[in-house]
Amino acid sequence: WIESWGEQSSVVQSIRFLESRMQRSMTLEAEITLPTSSPIEDPASLAAIGGLAAFMSAQPALGRATSINDLLGRLNRALHGDDDVHTHVGESMAANAELIEIMALEDPAALGAWLSMDRSSARISVDSTERSYRTSLRALESIAAYVKTRLPEDWSVRLSGEFAITVDWVRDVQRTQFRSFPTSLLLVFLTVAAFFKSLRLAAVAMVPALLPVVV
C-alpha cells in the first residue's frame, strides 16, 4: 500500500510525521544461536554479532540496531568512570564474563531481553519504518547473504518481528494470487465455452474477465 499511495499521500506523510517524532512503527528481530565452540563471552563472537548489527542498521529500510553489545559497552564504560573510550565490550573472555555476571545480578530482566538464560542465543533488534515490499525484501535478502558469507557456518540466525512477518505474508498473498488467477480464468473460460458451445465466444468473454486482473 505504500507503493500504491506513494510518499506524497497524506496518510503516508502522517505516518512519517509520527515516526520521526515518536518511534519507528515496526522492528526486525534477529535471534542468533551460537554453538558451544563460539561462547558469547568470546570477543570474536561479540565482534561478529556487532558486525551483523551494524550491517542490518546500514540497510535503507532499517534504523538503529540494539544488541547485547550495547549493554556490555555501557556497563564497561560505567565501570571505567564513564570514560567514552571504554564504550565497547571486554577485550577478553574473562572481562566479558564478568560484565555479563554483573548484569545478571543487578538487572536480570534487562539481560534476559538480549541473551538467553543458558547464554546460547543472543538477540538483535532493529527499528524500522513502513517501507515498500520491494525495499523490505531487498533488505532481508542482503541480510541473509551477509549471514551466509560472513558468519560461521554453524551459527544459526532466524529473522522475525513485524518487519520480516510483513514481507512473508505479502509474498504468500502474491504467490496465492499467481496460482488462483489462472485457475479462475480457466474455469470461467470452460464454463462460458460450455454454455455458448463456442470457443470463440468464450475467448471474447475473457476480455472483461482479464481486464480487472491486468489493471
Backbone bond lengths (Angstrom), bond angles and torsions (degrees), N, CA, C in turn:
res aa  C-N    CA-C-N  psi(-1)  N-CA   C-N-CA  omega(-1)  CA-C   N-CA-C  phi
1 W - - - 1.467 - - 1.525 111.38 -
2 I 1.325 117.27 -27.38 1.464 119.00 174.82 1.525 109.59 -61.27
3 E 1.345 116.38 -44.26 1.465 120.43 179.20 1.526 111.02 -66.03
4 S 1.329 116.82 -37.07 1.466 120.05 -177.82 1.524 111.54 -68.82
5 W 1.324 116.93 -43.64 1.468 120.31 -176.84 1.519 112.98 -83.30
6 G 1.327 116.82 -35.51 1.465 119.65 179.68 1.520 112.46 86.57
7 E 1.323 115.28 158.70 1.464 120.71 -177.31 1.526 112.91 -67.79
8 Q 1.325 117.92 -19.08 1.467 120.73 179.85 1.518 113.05 -83.65
9 S 1.332 117.17 -5.94 1.462 120.44 178.96 1.533 110.08 -65.53
10 S 1.316 116.35 142.51 1.473 120.17 179.53 1.525 111.04 -63.51
11 V 1.329 117.38 -32.84 1.461 120.59 178.76 1.520 110.11 -66.34
12 V 1.338 116.87 -48.45 1.465 120.90 -179.54 1.527 110.33 -64.28
13 Q 1.318 117.31 -40.96 1.467 120.43 179.12 1.530 111.01 -64.25
14 S 1.335 117.65 -35.61 1.462 120.67 177.20 1.527 110.81 -65.01
15 I 1.341 116.28 -40.78 1.464 120.53 177.98 1.518 110.00 -63.84
16 R 1.344 116.87 -44.55 1.464 120.63 179.36 1.543 110.79 -61.77
17 F 1.326 116.81 -37.05 1.469 121.48 179.37 1.531 109.75 -61.75
18 L 1.332 116.58 -48.18 1.460 120.55 -179.07 1.525 111.11 -66.25
19 E 1.337 116.67 -39.69 1.462 120.00 -178.75 1.529 111.57 -64.11
20 S 1.326 116.51 -36.48 1.461 119.60 -177.03 1.518 112.26 -75.82
21 R 1.345 117.94 -22.03 1.458 120.87 -174.99 1.530 114.24 -110.44
22 M 1.316 116.82 -14.82 1.470 118.92 -179.88 1.525 110.52 -118.98
23 Q 1.302 117.22 -84.43 1.454 120.50 177.68 1.521 109.25 -158.09
24 R 1.331 114.45 164.35 1.454 119.09 178.76 1.525 109.82 -65.60
25 S 1.314 115.67 152.27 1.459 119.73 -171.60 1.526 113.91 -86.37
26 M 1.336 119.32 -11.58 1.454 120.80 179.37 1.524 109.77 -154.84
27 T 1.324 116.12 169.04 1.460 120.83 179.57 1.524 109.81 -133.59
28 L 1.333 114.63 157.27 1.454 122.54 170.10 1.523 106.64 -112.71
29 E 1.320 116.58 124.69 1.455 121.75 -178.30 1.528 109.74 -107.95
30 A 1.316 116.82 138.38 1.463 122.33 175.38 1.517 108.56 -122.76
31 E 1.314 116.83 119.95 1.465 121.84 175.81 1.520 108.25 -101.25
32 I 1.328 116.30 118.11 1.457 122.61 -175.93 1.520 108.40 -107.04
33 T 1.327 116.70 118.56 1.456 121.80 177.23 1.518 108.81 -101.07
34 L 1.337 115.80 122.95 1.460 121.48 -175.17 1.527 110.91 -100.26
35 P 1.326 117.91 141.38 1.476 120.23 173.26 1.521 110.22 -76.11
36 T 1.313 116.07 167.10 1.467 119.83 -179.55 1.530 111.60 -64.11
37 S 1.325 116.72 -22.39 1.469 119.85 179.60 1.525 112.43 -76.01
38 S 1.331 117.05 -10.55 1.475 120.83 179.62 1.521 109.70 -127.20
39 P 1.323 117.85 73.84 1.473 119.49 -179.48 1.526 111.02 -63.63
40 I 1.315 115.83 150.24 1.459 120.88 -177.01 1.521 111.25 -63.40
41 E 1.320 117.87 -26.92 1.462 120.39 -179.20 1.528 113.13 -72.08
42 D 1.319 116.76 -17.82 1.462 121.15 -178.57 1.534 109.46 -65.84
43 P 1.327 118.57 125.66 1.474 120.13 177.95 1.526 112.93 -54.69
44 A 1.344 117.14 -32.25 1.468 120.06 178.67 1.522 111.01 -66.35
45 S 1.348 116.71 -38.97 1.468 120.29 177.95 1.522 110.72 -64.80
46 L 1.329 116.13 -45.43 1.465 119.93 179.59 1.527 111.26 -66.09
47 A 1.334 116.63 -34.46 1.465 119.39 177.60 1.525 110.60 -66.01
48 A 1.336 116.97 -38.34 1.463 120.51 178.44 1.527 110.75 -66.60
49 I 1.335 116.64 -40.77 1.472 120.80 176.50 1.523 110.27 -63.22
50 G 1.332 115.91 -43.07 1.464 119.45 178.30 1.521 112.20 -64.39
51 G 1.319 116.90 -36.92 1.462 119.80 177.49 1.511 112.30 -65.08
52 L 1.338 116.71 -41.80 1.463 120.23 177.31 1.520 110.68 -64.98
53 A 1.333 117.52 -41.91 1.465 120.76 178.96 1.524 110.86 -61.71
54 A 1.337 116.79 -42.13 1.465 120.25 179.46 1.521 111.04 -65.64
55 F 1.336 116.82 -39.78 1.466 120.06 179.37 1.522 111.00 -65.42
56 M 1.331 116.94 -42.97 1.462 120.31 178.97 1.521 110.57 -62.18
57 S 1.320 116.19 -42.83 1.464 120.70 -178.89 1.518 112.22 -65.34
58 A 1.341 117.05 -25.69 1.464 121.10 -177.74 1.527 112.90 -80.37
59 Q 1.324 118.33 -8.27 1.463 120.53 -179.63 1.530 110.30 -70.61
60 P 1.337 118.14 141.18 1.474 121.02 -176.75 1.528 113.77 -56.39
61 A 1.336 117.12 -30.99 1.461 119.64 -176.45 1.520 113.04 -86.43
62 L 1.343 117.13 -6.14 1.457 119.75 -172.45 1.517 111.56 -118.89
63 G 1.337 114.64 162.25 1.466 120.28 -178.50 1.512 111.52 -116.82
64 R 1.316 116.69 -136.33 1.458 122.39 -173.87 1.524 111.35 -73.17
65 A 1.337 115.73 135.30 1.464 121.78 178.36 1.520 110.27 -101.21
66 T 1.317 116.03 143.09 1.459 122.38 177.00 1.524 108.93 -126.91
67 S 1.340 116.73 138.36 1.460 121.19 -179.44 1.518 109.60 -148.99
68 I 1.326 116.06 -178.12 1.458 121.70 177.48 1.527 110.72 -59.06
69 N 1.333 116.77 -28.60 1.468 120.74 179.14 1.524 111.56 -59.06
70 D 1.337 116.81 -37.86 1.466 119.90 -178.95 1.522 110.84 -64.84
71 L 1.337 117.25 -42.30 1.461 120.62 179.52 1.527 110.69 -65.37
72 L 1.326 116.54 -45.33 1.458 119.81 -179.20 1.526 111.04 -64.97
73 G 1.336 116.43 -38.04 1.463 120.08 178.98 1.515 112.21 -64.64
74 R 1.334 117.01 -41.90 1.469 119.89 179.28 1.529 111.37 -67.02
75 L 1.345 116.12 -40.38 1.453 119.54 179.17 1.530 110.74 -66.87
76 N 1.323 116.59 -41.17 1.469 120.50 178.91 1.527 110.79 -61.76
77 R 1.329 116.10 -40.03 1.468 119.84 177.15 1.524 111.08 -64.65
78 A 1.340 117.43 -41.74 1.469 120.99 -179.92 1.525 111.38 -62.81
79 L 1.331 115.86 -35.52 1.466 119.71 -179.67 1.528 112.42 -75.02
80 H 1.330 116.42 -11.62 1.473 121.21 178.83 1.527 110.68 -114.36
81 G 1.313 116.13 38.92 1.463 120.34 174.74 1.511 114.51 66.83
82 D 1.347 117.37 32.11 1.472 122.64 -180.00 1.523 112.49 57.09
83 D 1.317 115.92 33.50 1.464 121.06 176.33 1.528 108.30 -82.74
84 D 1.338 116.52 118.78 1.459 121.27 -176.88 1.522 112.97 -59.41
85 V 1.313 117.79 -21.68 1.466 121.25 179.29 1.528 110.74 -61.07
86 H 1.315 117.09 -27.07 1.465 121.72 -175.72 1.535 112.05 -99.15
87 T 1.316 117.67 18.66 1.468 120.01 178.09 1.525 109.09 -81.18
88 H 1.308 116.44 70.03 1.461 123.02 178.92 1.514 108.04 -159.00
89 V 1.318 116.26 168.63 1.463 120.04 179.06 1.524 109.06 -71.47
90 G 1.337 116.01 168.77 1.453 120.43 -179.62 1.519 112.33 -64.39
91 E 1.306 116.35 155.90 1.455 121.78 -177.82 1.517 112.96 -89.73
92 S 1.315 117.56 -0.08 1.464 121.09 178.99 1.525 108.86 -144.51
93 M 1.343 116.09 164.98 1.458 120.21 178.52 1.519 110.56 -63.81
94 A 1.325 116.25 -38.88 1.462 119.97 -179.60 1.521 111.23 -63.42
95 A 1.330 116.54 -42.25 1.467 120.57 -179.98 1.518 110.99 -63.43
96 N 1.334 116.86 -43.97 1.466 120.16 -179.67 1.520 111.33 -69.12
97 A 1.333 117.55 -36.79 1.463 120.78 177.25 1.521 110.41 -62.39
98 E 1.324 115.56 -39.03 1.465 119.67 178.29 1.524 111.52 -66.09
99 L 1.336 116.61 -42.50 1.460 120.02 178.90 1.521 110.98 -62.20
100 I 1.332 116.57 -42.13 1.468 120.40 -179.34 1.525 110.17 -66.77
101 E 1.323 117.68 -39.08 1.467 120.52 179.20 1.519 111.11 -65.07
102 I 1.320 116.29 -41.97 1.474 119.82 178.46 1.522 110.13 -61.23
103 M 1.315 116.56 -44.36 1.464 120.16 -179.55 1.523 111.37 -66.47
104 A 1.345 116.26 -38.38 1.463 120.09 179.66 1.525 111.01 -63.88
105 L 1.313 117.61 -32.74 1.463 121.42 179.52 1.526 112.14 -80.31
106 E 1.326 115.85 -39.64 1.464 120.18 -174.50 1.533 112.50 -82.75
107 D 1.333 116.89 -42.21 1.472 119.80 -175.37 1.520 109.69 -147.90
108 P 1.342 116.93 74.32 1.466 119.56 -177.35 1.533 113.70 -61.82
109 A 1.338 117.38 -29.84 1.470 119.62 -179.70 1.519 110.72 -66.19
110 A 1.331 116.67 -42.02 1.466 119.94 179.07 1.515 110.93 -64.58
111 L 1.332 117.13 -41.03 1.459 120.54 178.91 1.523 110.51 -67.61
112 G 1.331 116.77 -39.77 1.455 120.58 -178.11 1.522 114.01 -63.83
113 A 1.314 116.63 -22.23 1.463 119.63 178.53 1.525 111.92 -72.49
114 W 1.331 116.87 -18.31 1.469 120.16 -174.73 1.510 114.16 -123.79
115 L 1.324 116.59 -10.92 1.461 120.43 -177.93 1.521 108.88 -145.20
116 S 1.347 116.92 133.32 1.462 120.10 -180.00 1.518 110.73 -68.92
117 M 1.318 115.84 164.01 1.450 120.32 -175.57 1.529 112.12 -62.65
118 D 1.344 116.27 -38.36 1.461 118.83 179.48 1.534 112.17 -86.50
119 R 1.339 116.35 3.52 1.463 123.60 175.66 1.535 112.96 63.30
120 S 1.325 115.92 25.97 1.462 119.84 178.35 1.522 112.34 -98.23
121 S 1.334 117.73 -11.29 1.463 121.65 -178.63 1.523 110.23 -133.59
122 A 1.303 115.66 137.01 1.464 122.01 176.76 1.522 109.16 -123.33
123 R 1.322 115.92 160.01 1.466 120.83 -176.05 1.521 110.51 -125.75
124 I 1.336 114.72 139.55 1.463 122.20 170.63 1.528 107.11 -117.51
125 S 1.309 117.04 132.09 1.467 121.48 177.75 1.525 108.56 -121.53
126 V 1.332 115.84 127.87 1.469 121.44 -178.71 1.520 108.25 -123.76
127 D 1.334 116.68 125.42 1.456 118.25 178.11 1.529 110.08 -78.90
128 S 1.324 115.16 157.26 1.459 120.81 -176.01 1.517 110.04 -150.57
129 T 1.309 115.16 164.14 1.460 121.64 174.15 1.524 108.87 -111.01
130 E 1.316 115.90 169.85 1.456 120.55 175.77 1.528 109.20 -62.91
131 R 1.321 116.45 123.66 1.456 121.92 -179.25 1.522 109.85 -130.75
132 S 1.319 115.37 164.75 1.456 119.18 177.72 1.524 109.56 -68.44
133 Y 1.320 116.03 160.25 1.462 121.19 -179.44 1.523 110.71 -60.61
134 R 1.331 117.02 -43.21 1.470 119.98 -177.95 1.523 111.46 -62.96
135 T 1.329 117.24 -43.95 1.467 120.90 179.56 1.525 111.14 -62.86
136 S 1.326 116.21 -44.09 1.468 120.34 -179.98 1.520 111.06 -65.78
137 L 1.326 116.48 -41.04 1.464 120.30 -179.96 1.519 111.10 -63.70
138 R 1.325 117.01 -41.61 1.466 120.22 178.83 1.531 110.78 -62.48
139 A 1.326 117.07 -38.35 1.471 120.45 178.65 1.522 110.87 -63.78
140 L 1.337 117.03 -44.62 1.463 120.18 179.86 1.521 111.22 -66.03
141 E 1.314 117.09 -38.89 1.467 120.20 178.96 1.532 110.93 -65.91
142 S 1.333 117.09 -38.81 1.465 120.63 177.97 1.521 110.90 -64.91
143 I 1.330 116.51 -41.46 1.464 120.47 179.24 1.526 110.41 -65.17
144 A 1.338 116.85 -42.25 1.466 120.40 178.62 1.531 110.94 -61.88
145 A 1.335 116.47 -39.76 1.467 120.05 178.02 1.521 110.86 -65.82
146 Y 1.329 117.17 -39.23 1.468 121.21 177.99 1.527 110.49 -62.82
147 V 1.324 116.52 -45.81 1.465 120.85 179.87 1.523 110.56 -59.89
148 K 1.324 115.96 -41.36 1.467 120.55 -176.45 1.521 112.27 -69.53
149 T 1.326 117.05 -35.75 1.465 120.85 -173.11 1.521 114.51 -99.85
150 R 1.332 117.63 -23.45 1.466 119.95 -171.83 1.528 114.30 -111.38
151 L 1.308 118.11 -20.03 1.467 120.43 -179.63 1.525 109.97 -101.90
152 P 1.338 117.72 155.04 1.468 120.68 177.95 1.531 111.46 -56.46
153 E 1.334 115.93 147.54 1.460 120.45 -176.06 1.523 112.93 -63.69
154 D 1.339 117.00 -29.07 1.460 119.41 -177.74 1.523 113.21 -87.00
155 W 1.328 117.12 6.11 1.463 120.66 172.95 1.529 109.04 -86.31
156 S 1.316 115.64 144.23 1.460 120.78 177.04 1.526 109.58 -117.75
157 V 1.334 116.38 128.31 1.462 121.66 179.95 1.526 108.61 -124.45
158 R 1.311 116.29 120.90 1.470 121.55 178.66 1.516 109.19 -115.54
159 L 1.334 115.92 124.52 1.463 121.47 -179.64 1.520 109.97 -94.71
160 S 1.326 116.29 134.54 1.456 121.71 178.43 1.524 108.44 -147.63
161 G 1.313 116.43 -158.06 1.456 119.56 -174.89 1.517 111.08 89.05
162 E 1.307 116.32 166.13 1.463 120.57 -175.55 1.522 112.10 -59.84
163 F 1.329 117.41 -34.67 1.465 121.10 -179.08 1.532 110.58 -59.32
164 A 1.335 116.95 -51.34 1.464 120.84 -178.73 1.523 111.89 -70.27
165 I 1.337 116.45 -38.71 1.462 119.97 -178.85 1.525 110.90 -64.82
166 T 1.338 116.89 -39.40 1.469 120.36 179.29 1.523 110.86 -61.77
167 V 1.333 116.48 -43.49 1.469 119.81 178.23 1.529 110.01 -61.75
168 D 1.339 117.30 -41.04 1.459 120.74 -178.30 1.522 111.80 -63.81
169 W 1.340 116.36 -44.71 1.467 116.19 -176.10 1.519 111.90 -73.67
170 V 1.329 118.35 -31.63 1.469 119.54 175.39 1.529 109.63 -65.28
171 R 1.348 116.97 -41.51 1.459 120.81 177.62 1.528 110.54 -61.59
172 D 1.351 116.63 -41.88 1.465 120.51 -179.94 1.527 111.14 -65.20
173 V 1.341 116.41 -40.48 1.469 119.58 178.79 1.519 110.22 -63.32
174 Q 1.325 117.36 -43.28 1.460 120.29 179.98 1.529 111.39 -63.29
175 R 1.339 116.68 -43.65 1.464 119.75 178.98 1.519 111.23 -62.96
176 T 1.339 116.80 -39.28 1.457 120.58 178.35 1.529 110.83 -64.10
177 Q 1.336 116.06 -40.18 1.462 119.46 178.61 1.529 111.51 -65.08
178 F 1.317 116.16 -42.74 1.465 119.65 -179.92 1.532 111.37 -62.82
179 R 1.335 116.29 -30.36 1.462 119.09 177.86 1.527 112.16 -82.20
180 S 1.335 116.68 -38.63 1.459 119.61 -172.45 1.524 113.05 -79.90
181 F 1.342 118.71 -35.77 1.455 120.56 -178.14 1.533 112.43 -60.62
182 P 1.330 120.08 -51.24 1.475 118.56 178.43 1.524 112.85 -59.39
183 T 1.346 116.71 -39.27 1.464 119.82 179.38 1.529 110.84 -63.61
184 S 1.331 116.07 -44.59 1.462 119.97 179.76 1.524 111.40 -63.19
185 L 1.333 116.86 -44.29 1.462 120.45 -179.06 1.527 111.33 -64.59
186 L 1.325 116.83 -37.76 1.463 119.97 178.08 1.524 110.90 -64.41
187 L 1.333 116.56 -42.12 1.467 120.22 179.05 1.525 111.11 -64.84
188 V 1.344 116.43 -41.01 1.466 119.65 177.27 1.527 110.46 -61.97
189 F 1.327 116.03 -44.55 1.465 120.69 -179.53 1.527 110.81 -59.97
190 L 1.328 117.47 -47.26 1.469 120.60 -178.39 1.520 111.65 -66.94
191 T 1.355 116.13 -37.82 1.467 119.18 179.46 1.522 111.36 -64.96
192 V 1.340 116.50 -46.29 1.470 120.50 179.92 1.526 110.54 -65.82
193 A 1.325 116.94 -40.50 1.467 120.50 179.23 1.525 110.78 -62.22
194 A 1.323 116.81 -40.06 1.464 119.84 179.35 1.523 111.10 -69.86
195 F 1.326 116.62 -37.29 1.465 120.80 -178.25 1.530 111.14 -68.16
196 F 1.348 116.89 -46.55 1.466 121.25 -178.56 1.527 112.89 -90.67
197 K 1.331 115.70 -9.75 1.468 120.71 -176.54 1.522 110.87 54.86
198 S 1.363 114.65 42.51 1.465 119.54 -177.95 1.520 109.13 -153.32
199 L 1.344 115.98 120.04 1.457 119.89 176.06 1.525 110.73 -68.88
200 R 1.350 116.04 -31.54 1.471 119.81 -179.78 1.517 110.83 -65.22
201 L 1.334 117.82 -46.70 1.460 120.88 179.05 1.527 111.10 -66.32
202 A 1.317 116.58 -34.40 1.460 119.74 177.66 1.523 110.54 -64.80
203 A 1.351 116.91 -39.05 1.462 120.85 178.14 1.522 110.69 -64.93
204 V 1.335 116.54 -39.92 1.465 120.35 177.79 1.528 110.60 -65.23
205 A 1.329 116.43 -39.50 1.467 120.62 -179.52 1.531 111.95 -66.78
206 M 1.319 116.37 -19.42 1.459 119.28 -179.48 1.527 112.26 -73.73
207 V 1.337 117.67 -19.65 1.469 120.40 -178.13 1.531 111.26 -60.34
208 P 1.350 119.72 -54.58 1.473 118.26 178.59 1.531 112.69 -67.38
209 A 1.336 117.28 -23.32 1.464 119.09 177.66 1.531 111.62 -74.01
210 L 1.326 115.53 -34.61 1.461 120.71 -178.35 1.524 112.88 -80.14
211 L 1.336 115.90 -30.70 1.466 119.93 -173.60 1.522 113.70 -55.37
212 P 1.343 120.31 -48.76 1.481 119.24 178.92 1.522 113.08 -61.65
213 V 1.339 115.92 -36.35 1.465 119.45 -179.75 1.522 110.55 -65.41
214 V 1.353 116.30 -43.18 1.458 120.72 -179.94 1.527 110.48 -64.33
215 V 1.347 115.63 -43.65 1.465 120.23 179.51 1.526 110.10 -61.89
